[in-house]
């Protein structure tokens, strides 16, 4: 799993940053992370209490933010998504694998 660490940490930090900055959750709403080890990688989930789904923003050289999900998409080969969570809110998930062809092409 050492080969995944840098990408997994970056994906986690982007998903957490989105949940903390953009989720319009109640003050007592929590952000939760979950991880699942897979045969060739890891599934990362970030849960928050906001129902609004994140969207990939158009990239702009002038924008100071808005690149997080595009980066997650690139680091996971597009294997990420949004789904409901138990209770209120959503879960945003991403899978980082050892054999991601998109990553190998840029590494």
DSSP file (Angstrom, degrees, kcal/mol; ACC not computed):
  #  RESIDUE AA STRUCTURE BP1 BP2  ACC     N-H-->O    O-->H-N    N-H-->O    O-->H-N    TCO  KAPPA ALPHA  PHI   PSI    X-CA   Y-CA   Z-CA
    1    1 A X    >>        0   0    0      0, 0.0     3,-1.6     0, 0.0     4,-0.9   0.000 360.0 360.0 360.0 -11.3    0.0    0.0    0.0
    2    2 A X  G >4  +     0   0    0      1,-0.3     3,-0.6     2,-0.2     4,-0.5   0.850 360.0  60.6 -58.1 -33.2    3.0    2.3    0.2
    3    3 A X  G 34 S+     0   0    0      1,-0.2     4,-0.3     2,-0.1    -1,-0.3   0.706 108.2  44.6 -67.3 -18.7    2.7    2.9   -3.5
    4    4 A X  G <> S+     0   0    0     -3,-1.6     4,-3.2     1,-0.1     5,-0.3   0.624  87.2  93.0 -95.5 -16.4   -0.8    4.3   -2.9
    5    5 A X  H <X S+     0   0    0     -4,-0.9     4,-2.7    -3,-0.6     5,-0.2   0.863  85.2  45.5 -54.2 -50.1   -0.1    6.5    0.1
    6    6 A X  H  > S+     0   0    0     -4,-0.5     4,-2.0     1,-0.2    -1,-0.2   0.934 118.4  42.1 -62.8 -46.3    0.6    9.8   -1.7
    7    7 A X  H  > S+     0   0    0     -4,-0.3     4,-2.6     2,-0.2    -2,-0.2   0.913 115.1  50.5 -66.7 -41.5   -2.3    9.6   -4.0
    8    8 A X  H  X S+     0   0    0     -4,-3.2     4,-2.7     1,-0.2    -2,-0.2   0.906 110.6  49.5 -63.9 -41.2   -4.7    8.4   -1.3
    9    9 A X  H  X S+     0   0    0     -4,-2.7     4,-2.5    -5,-0.3    -1,-0.2   0.902 112.3  47.9 -63.8 -40.7   -3.7   11.2    1.1
   10   10 A X  H  X S+     0   0    0     -4,-2.0     4,-2.2    -5,-0.2    -2,-0.2   0.917 112.3  48.5 -67.5 -42.6   -4.2   13.8   -1.6
   11   11 A X  H  X S+     0   0    0     -4,-2.6     4,-2.5     2,-0.2     5,-0.2   0.938 113.0  48.5 -61.4 -46.7   -7.6   12.3   -2.6
   12   12 A X  H  X S+     0   0    0     -4,-2.7     4,-2.8     1,-0.2     5,-0.2   0.927 110.6  50.4 -59.3 -45.8   -8.6   12.2    1.1
   13   13 A X  H  X S+     0   0    0     -4,-2.5     4,-2.4     1,-0.2    -1,-0.2   0.886 111.6  48.2 -63.6 -37.7   -7.5   15.8    1.7
   14   14 A X  H  X S+     0   0    0     -4,-2.2     4,-2.2     2,-0.2    -1,-0.2   0.919 113.2  46.6 -68.1 -42.9   -9.5   17.1   -1.3
   15   15 A X  H  X S+     0   0    0     -4,-2.5     4,-2.1     2,-0.2    -2,-0.2   0.905 114.8  47.2 -66.0 -40.4  -12.6   15.2   -0.3
   16   16 A X  H  X S+     0   0    0     -4,-2.8     4,-2.7    -5,-0.2     5,-0.2   0.924 110.1  52.5 -65.3 -43.7  -12.3   16.5    3.3
   17   17 A X  H  X S+     0   0    0     -4,-2.4     4,-2.6    -5,-0.2     5,-0.3   0.909 109.6  49.7 -59.2 -42.4  -11.7   20.0    2.1
   18   18 A X  H  X>S+     0   0    0     -4,-2.2     4,-2.7     2,-0.2     5,-0.7   0.932 111.8  47.9 -61.6 -45.4  -14.8   20.0    0.0
   19   19 A X  H  X5S+     0   0    0     -4,-2.1     4,-1.0     1,-0.2    -2,-0.2   0.910 116.5  42.8 -63.0 -42.0  -16.9   18.6    2.9
   20   20 A X  H  <5S+     0   0    0     -4,-2.7    -1,-0.2     1,-0.2    -2,-0.2   0.864 122.8  36.4 -74.4 -35.9  -15.6   21.2    5.3
   21   21 A X  H  <5S+     0   0    0     -4,-2.6    -2,-0.2    -5,-0.2    -3,-0.2   0.851 129.4  24.4 -85.6 -36.2  -15.8   24.2    2.9
   22   22 A X  H  <5S+     0   0    0     -4,-2.7     2,-0.4    -5,-0.3    -3,-0.2   0.660  86.5 104.8-111.7 -18.6  -18.9   23.6    0.9
   23   23 A X     << -     0   0    0     -4,-1.0     2,-1.6    -5,-0.7    26,-0.1  -0.529  57.0-151.2 -71.4 121.3  -21.2   21.4    2.9
   24   24 A X        +     0   0    0     -2,-0.4     2,-0.2    28,-0.0    27,-0.2  -0.597  41.6 153.0 -90.8  74.4  -24.1   23.5    4.2
   25   25 A X        -     0   0    0     -2,-1.6    25,-0.1     1,-0.1    64,-0.0  -0.633  51.9 -88.1-104.3 159.6  -24.6   21.3    7.2
   26   26 A X    >   -     0   0    0     -2,-0.2     3,-2.6    23,-0.2    -1,-0.1  -0.264  46.2-104.4 -60.8 156.0  -26.0   22.1   10.6
   27   27 A X  T 3  S+     0   0    0      1,-0.3    -1,-0.1     3,-0.0    -2,-0.1   0.809 123.9  47.4 -54.6 -31.8  -23.4   23.4   13.2
   28   28 A X  T 3  S+     0   0    0      2,-0.1    -1,-0.3     0, 0.0     2,-0.2   0.388  85.8 121.6 -92.0   5.8  -23.5   20.0   15.0
   29   29 A X    <   -     0   0    0     -3,-2.6     2,-0.3     1,-0.1    -4,-0.1  -0.459  53.4-144.3 -68.8 137.6  -23.2   18.1   11.7
   30   30 A X        -     0   0    0     -2,-0.2     2,-0.5    18,-0.0    19,-0.3  -0.682   7.6-139.4-103.6 156.1  -20.2   15.9   11.6
   31   31 A X        -     0   0    0     -2,-0.3     2,-0.4    17,-0.2    17,-0.2  -0.970  27.0-170.8-109.8 129.8  -17.8   14.9    8.8
   32   32 A X  E     -A   47   0A   0     15,-2.3    15,-3.4    -2,-0.5     2,-0.4  -0.930  10.5-153.7-124.4 144.3  -16.9   11.2    8.9
   33   33 A X  E     -A   46   0A   0     -2,-0.4     2,-0.3    13,-0.2    13,-0.2  -0.916  10.9-176.2-116.1 146.9  -14.3    9.3    6.9
   34   34 A X  E     -A   45   0A   0     11,-2.2    11,-2.8    -2,-0.4     2,-0.4  -0.981   4.9-163.1-138.2 150.7  -14.3    5.6    6.1
   35   35 A X  E     -A   44   0A   0     -2,-0.3     2,-0.4     9,-0.2     9,-0.2  -0.982   5.4-169.3-135.6 144.7  -11.8    3.4    4.4
   36   36 A X  E     -A   43   0A   0      7,-2.2     7,-2.8    -2,-0.4     2,-0.4  -0.974  20.4-136.1-135.6 122.1  -12.0    0.0    2.8
   37   37 A X  E     -A   42   0A   0     -2,-0.4     2,-0.3     5,-0.2     5,-0.2  -0.616  24.9-166.2 -76.4 132.2   -9.0   -2.0    1.7
   38   38 A X  E >   -A   41   0A   0      3,-2.8     3,-1.1    -2,-0.4    -2,-0.0  -0.732  36.4-100.5-113.6 163.5   -9.4   -3.6   -1.7
   39   39 A X  T 3  S+     0   0    0      1,-0.3    -1,-0.1    -2,-0.3    -2,-0.0   0.858 121.9  18.9 -54.4 -36.8   -7.3   -6.2   -3.4
   40   40 A X  T 3  S-     0   0    0    -39,-0.0    58,-3.1    58,-0.0    59,-0.4   0.110 134.5 -21.5-121.5  22.7   -5.5   -3.6   -5.5
   41   41 A X  E <  S-AB  38  97A   0     -3,-1.1    -3,-2.8    56,-0.3     2,-0.3  -0.936  72.4 -71.6 174.1-150.7   -6.2   -0.4   -3.6
   42   42 A X  E     -AB  37  96A   0     54,-2.5    54,-2.6    -2,-0.3     2,-0.5  -0.999  21.4-141.7-145.6 141.7   -8.3    1.5   -1.2
   43   43 A X  E     -AB  36  95A   0     -7,-2.8    -7,-2.2    -2,-0.3     2,-0.4  -0.919  21.0-163.3-102.8 128.2  -11.8    3.0   -1.2
   44   44 A X  E     -AB  35  94A   0     50,-3.1    50,-2.2    -2,-0.5     2,-0.4  -0.937   6.3-173.4-114.2 132.5  -12.0    6.3    0.6
   45   45 A X  E     -AB  34  93A   0    -11,-2.8   -11,-2.2    -2,-0.4     2,-0.5  -0.983  10.8-167.1-127.2 140.3  -15.4    7.8    1.7
   46   46 A X  E     -AB  33  92A   0     46,-2.5    46,-2.7    -2,-0.4     2,-0.4  -0.993  13.0-164.2-123.8 122.4  -16.2   11.2    3.3
   47   47 A X  E     +AB  32  91A   0    -15,-3.4   -15,-2.3    -2,-0.5     2,-0.3  -0.851  12.8 168.6-106.7 138.8  -19.6   11.5    4.8
   48   48 A X  E     - B   0  90A   0     42,-2.1    42,-1.6    -2,-0.4   -17,-0.2  -0.931  42.6-114.4-142.4 170.8  -21.3   14.8    5.6
   49   49 A X  S    S+     0   0    0    -19,-0.3     2,-0.4    -2,-0.3    40,-0.3   0.219  82.0 100.2 -92.9  14.0  -24.8   16.0    6.6
   50   50 A X        -     0   0    0     38,-0.1    40,-0.3    40,-0.1    -2,-0.2  -0.863  57.8-156.0-103.0 133.7  -25.4   18.1    3.5
   51   51 A X        +     0   0    0     -2,-0.4     2,-0.1   -27,-0.2    -1,-0.1   0.673  61.2 109.8 -79.4 -17.4  -27.6   16.6    0.7
   52   52 A X        -     0   0    0    -28,-0.1     2,-0.3     1,-0.1    -2,-0.1  -0.381  67.0-133.4 -65.6 131.5  -26.1   18.9   -2.0
   53   53 A X        -     0   0    0     -2,-0.1     2,-0.1     1,-0.1    -1,-0.1  -0.663  17.5-120.0 -87.5 138.2  -24.0   16.9   -4.4
   54   54 A X        -     0   0    0     -2,-0.3     2,-0.4     1,-0.0    -1,-0.1  -0.407  27.7-155.0 -72.2 154.0  -20.5   18.3   -5.4
   55   55 A X        -     0   0    0     -2,-0.1     2,-0.4     0, 0.0    14,-0.2  -0.968  22.5-109.8-130.0 146.0  -19.8   19.0   -9.0
   56   56 A X        -     0   0    0     -2,-0.4     2,-0.2    13,-0.1    11,-0.1  -0.630  40.5-140.1 -71.2 126.1  -16.7   19.2  -11.0
   57   57 A X        -     0   0    0      9,-0.5     2,-0.1    -2,-0.4    13,-0.1  -0.589  22.8 -97.5 -87.9 149.3  -16.1   22.8  -11.8
   58   58 A X        -     0   0    0     -2,-0.2     2,-0.2     1,-0.1    -1,-0.1  -0.461  48.3-112.3 -61.1 136.0  -14.9   24.1  -15.2
   59   59 A X        +     0   0    0     -2,-0.1     2,-0.4     8,-0.1    -1,-0.1  -0.513  39.7 179.4 -76.8 138.8  -11.1   24.7  -14.9
   60   60 A X        -     0   0    0     -2,-0.2     3,-0.3     1,-0.1    -3,-0.0  -1.000  32.8-143.2-140.0 137.6   -9.9   28.2  -15.1
   61   61 A X  S    S+     0   0    0     -2,-0.4    -1,-0.1     1,-0.2    -2,-0.0   0.749 105.3  51.5 -70.7 -22.4   -6.4   29.7  -14.9
   62   62 A X  S    S+     0   0    0     -3,-0.0    -1,-0.2     2,-0.0     2,-0.1   0.708  86.8 100.8 -86.2 -20.7   -7.9   32.7  -13.0
   63   63 A X        -     0   0    0     -3,-0.3    -3,-0.1     1,-0.1     3,-0.0  -0.388  57.8-156.3 -70.0 139.9   -9.8   30.7  -10.4
   64   64 A X  S    S+     0   0    0     -2,-0.1     2,-0.3     2,-0.0    -1,-0.1   0.553  78.1   9.3 -90.5  -9.7   -8.2   30.4   -6.9
   65   65 A X  S    S+     0   0    0      1,-0.1    -2,-0.0     2,-0.0     0, 0.0  -0.857  79.5  90.9-150.2-176.2  -10.2   27.3   -6.1
   66   66 A X        +     0   0    0     -2,-0.3    -9,-0.5    -7,-0.1     4,-0.2   0.591  62.0 101.6  98.3  11.7  -12.5   24.7   -7.7
   67   67 A X     >  +     0   0    0      1,-0.1     4,-2.3     2,-0.1     5,-0.2   0.480  50.6  96.0-103.5  -4.0   -9.9   22.1   -8.9
   68   68 A X  H  > S+     0   0    0      1,-0.2     4,-2.4     2,-0.2     5,-0.1   0.908  87.3  40.2 -58.3 -51.9  -10.4   19.6   -6.1
   69   69 A X  H  > S+     0   0    0      2,-0.2     4,-2.7     1,-0.2    -1,-0.2   0.835 113.3  55.2 -71.2 -30.4  -12.8   17.2   -7.8
   70   70 A X  H  > S+     0   0    0     -4,-0.2     4,-2.1     2,-0.2    -1,-0.2   0.897 110.3  47.5 -64.6 -38.4  -11.0   17.5  -11.1
   71   71 A X  H  X S+     0   0    0     -4,-2.3     4,-2.7     2,-0.2    -2,-0.2   0.915 111.1  50.1 -67.2 -43.7   -7.8   16.4   -9.2
   72   72 A X  H  X S+     0   0    0     -4,-2.4     4,-1.5     1,-0.2     6,-0.3   0.922 110.1  51.8 -58.8 -44.0   -9.7   13.5   -7.5
   73   73 A X  H  X>S+     0   0    0     -4,-2.7     5,-2.1     1,-0.2     4,-0.6   0.918 112.3  45.2 -59.0 -45.0  -11.0   12.5  -11.0
   74   74 A X  H ><5S+     0   0    0     -4,-2.1     3,-0.6     1,-0.2    -2,-0.2   0.900 113.2  49.3 -67.2 -41.0   -7.4   12.5  -12.4
   75   75 A X  H 3<5S+     0   0    0     -4,-2.7    -1,-0.2     1,-0.2    -2,-0.2   0.703 118.2  39.3 -73.7 -18.8   -5.9   10.6   -9.4
   76   76 A X  H ><5S-     0   0    0     -4,-1.5     3,-1.2    -3,-0.2    -1,-0.2   0.357 107.7-115.6-111.1   4.1   -8.6    7.9   -9.4
   77   77 A X  T <<5S-     0   0    0     -3,-0.6    -3,-0.2    -4,-0.6    -4,-0.1   0.803  77.8 -55.7  64.0  27.1   -9.0    7.4  -13.2
   78   78 A X  T 3 <S+     0   0    0     -5,-2.1     2,-1.6    -6,-0.3    -1,-0.2   0.504 101.8 135.3  84.5   5.3  -12.5    8.6  -12.8
   79   79 A X    <   +     0   0    0     -3,-1.2    16,-2.5    -6,-0.3     2,-0.3  -0.580  41.2  94.8 -91.1  78.2  -13.5    6.1  -10.2
   80   80 A X  E     +C   94   0A   0     -2,-1.6     2,-0.3    14,-0.2    14,-0.2  -0.962  40.7 155.0-153.8 164.3  -15.3    8.3   -7.7
   81   81 A X  E     -C   93   0A   0     12,-2.2    12,-2.5    -2,-0.3     2,-0.4  -0.976  34.4-101.6-173.9-174.8  -18.9    9.3   -7.1
   82   82 A X  E     +C   92   0A   0     -2,-0.3     2,-0.3    10,-0.2    10,-0.2  -0.981  36.2 161.7-130.5 139.0  -21.6   10.5   -4.7
   83   83 A X  E     -C   91   0A   0      8,-2.5     8,-3.0    -2,-0.4     2,-0.0  -0.936  41.1 -81.3-147.8 171.0  -24.3    8.5   -3.0
   84   84 A X  E     -C   90   0A   0     -2,-0.3     2,-0.3     6,-0.2     6,-0.2  -0.334  39.2-147.7 -70.7 157.9  -26.7    8.7   -0.1
   85   85 A X        -     0   0    0      4,-1.0     2,-0.3     2,-0.3     4,-0.1  -0.814  35.1 -81.7-118.1 165.3  -25.6    8.0    3.4
   86   86 A X  S    S-     0   0    0     -2,-0.3     2,-0.3     2,-0.0     4,-0.0  -0.526 105.3  -4.2 -65.5 125.4  -27.5    6.4    6.3
   87   87 A X  S    S-     0   0    0     -2,-0.3     2,-0.3     2,-0.1    -2,-0.3  -0.707 123.7  -5.5  91.1-144.1  -29.5    9.3    7.8
   88   88 A X  S    S+     0   0    0     -2,-0.3     2,-0.2    -4,-0.1   -38,-0.1  -0.636 106.3  15.0 -90.1 142.6  -29.1   12.8    6.5
   89   89 A X  S    S-     0   0    0     -2,-0.3    -4,-1.0   -40,-0.3     2,-0.3  -0.629  77.7 -75.8 106.7-156.8  -26.5   13.9    3.9
   90   90 A X  E     -BC  48  84A   0    -42,-1.6   -42,-2.1   -40,-0.3     2,-0.4  -0.870  19.9-132.3-142.2 169.3  -24.3   12.2    1.4
   91   91 A X  E     -BC  47  83A   0     -8,-3.0    -8,-2.5    -2,-0.3     2,-0.5  -1.000  12.7-157.8-128.7 133.0  -21.1   10.2    1.0
   92   92 A X  E     -BC  46  82A   0    -46,-2.7   -46,-2.5    -2,-0.4     2,-0.3  -0.944  20.4-173.3-107.8 128.1  -18.5   11.0   -1.6
   93   93 A X  E     -BC  45  81A   0    -12,-2.5   -12,-2.2    -2,-0.5     2,-0.3  -0.856  13.4-178.8-125.0 156.1  -16.3    8.1   -2.4
   94   94 A X  E     -BC  44  80A   0    -50,-2.2   -50,-3.1    -2,-0.3     2,-0.5  -0.986  16.4-144.0-150.5 146.9  -13.1    7.5   -4.5
   95   95 A X  E     -B   43   0A   0    -16,-2.5     2,-0.5    -2,-0.3   -16,-0.3  -0.966   9.8-166.7-117.6 124.3  -11.1    4.4   -5.2
   96   96 A X  E     -B   42   0A   0    -54,-2.6   -54,-2.5    -2,-0.5     2,-0.3  -0.945  16.8-176.1-108.6 124.5   -7.3    4.6   -5.6
   97   97 A X  E >   -B   41   0A   0     -2,-0.5     3,-0.8   -56,-0.2   -56,-0.3  -0.824  36.3-127.9-123.1 160.6   -5.7    1.6   -7.1
   98   98 A X  T 3  S+     0   0    0    -58,-3.1   -57,-0.1    -2,-0.3    -1,-0.1   0.819 108.6  48.4 -70.2 -32.5   -2.2    0.3   -7.9
   99   99 A X  T 3  S+     0   0    0    -59,-0.4     2,-0.7     4,-0.0    -1,-0.2  -0.056  70.7 146.0-104.7  33.0   -3.0   -0.4  -11.5
  100  100 A X    <>  -     0   0    0     -3,-0.8     4,-2.1     1,-0.2     3,-0.4  -0.595  35.8-158.4 -71.3 110.6   -4.7    2.9  -12.5
  101  101 A X  H  > S+     0   0    0     -2,-0.7     4,-1.8     1,-0.2    -1,-0.2   0.828  89.0  57.9 -63.0 -31.9   -3.7    3.4  -16.1
  102  102 A X  H  > S+     0   0    0      1,-0.2     4,-0.7     2,-0.2    -1,-0.2   0.903 109.7  44.5 -63.9 -39.4   -4.4    7.1  -16.0
  103  103 A X  H >> S+     0   0    0     -3,-0.4     4,-1.8     1,-0.2     3,-0.9   0.919 110.5  53.4 -71.0 -43.8   -1.9    7.5  -13.1
  104  104 A X  H 3< S+     0   0    0     -4,-2.1    -1,-0.2     1,-0.3    -2,-0.2   0.848 104.0  57.7 -60.4 -34.0    0.8    5.3  -14.7
  105  105 A X  H 3< S+     0   0    0     -4,-1.8    -1,-0.3     1,-0.2    -2,-0.2   0.783 116.2  34.0 -69.2 -25.2    0.6    7.4  -17.9
  106  106 A X  H <<        0   0    0     -3,-0.9    -2,-0.2    -4,-0.7    -1,-0.2   0.603 360.0 360.0-103.6 -14.5    1.5   10.6  -15.9
  107  107 A X     <        0   0    0     -4,-1.8    -2,-0.1    -5,-0.1    -1,-0.1   0.481 360.0 360.0 -77.0 360.0    3.9    9.1  -13.3
